[in-house]
Amino acid sequence: MAKNQKARAKTEQAKGKAEEAAGRAVGNERLTAKGKADQVKGDTRQAKEKMKEIFKH
């Protein structure tokens, strides 16, 4: 399950970066904000998985 969560975190981060870039390109502030939010969501998920690994050992 941990690998699945890690992959999901990376996917959210990549999706967020793409949305943010697209939002900036067309001047859509809502899309830019959604992209940033997705990146933060992915970062949070990644940090959670890293903490699990630290306490696992």
N, C-alpha and C positions, 0 to 999 in steps of 0.2 A: 504494500500500500504506500510505503514511503516514496518509492520511485514514481508511482502514479501522481502523488501530490507534488513532487519536485517538477515533474513534467508539466503539470497543470500550472504551477507557478511561473515557469519559463514561458509557457504559452500566453498567460495573462500579461506578462511583462512585454512580450513581443507585440501582442495585439494592441496594448496600450500605446506603445511607441508609434505603431503604424497609425492609429487613430489620431494621436496628438499631431503627428506630422501632416496628416491629411487635413485636419482641422486648421492648422496654421496655414497650409497652402491655399485653402479656399476662404480663409478668414472666418471660420465658424468656431466661435468661442465655446459653444456647448460641446462640440465634438472634441475640441482640444482638452476641455475639462474632463470629459469622460475618459479620454485616453490617459490622462494623468492619474485619474482614480483607478483605472485598471492596472496601471503600473504599481501603484501603492498597494493594491490588493495582492498582486503577485509578489511584491517585496515582502509583505507581511506573511504570506503563506510560506515563502522560502525561509524566512527567519524562524518561523515556527518549526519547520522541519529540521533546521540546523540545531535548534534547541533540543529537540527530541533526540537527535544523534548524540549531542553532548552528554545528556543525562542517561543515555542508554549504556554508555561505556563506563 
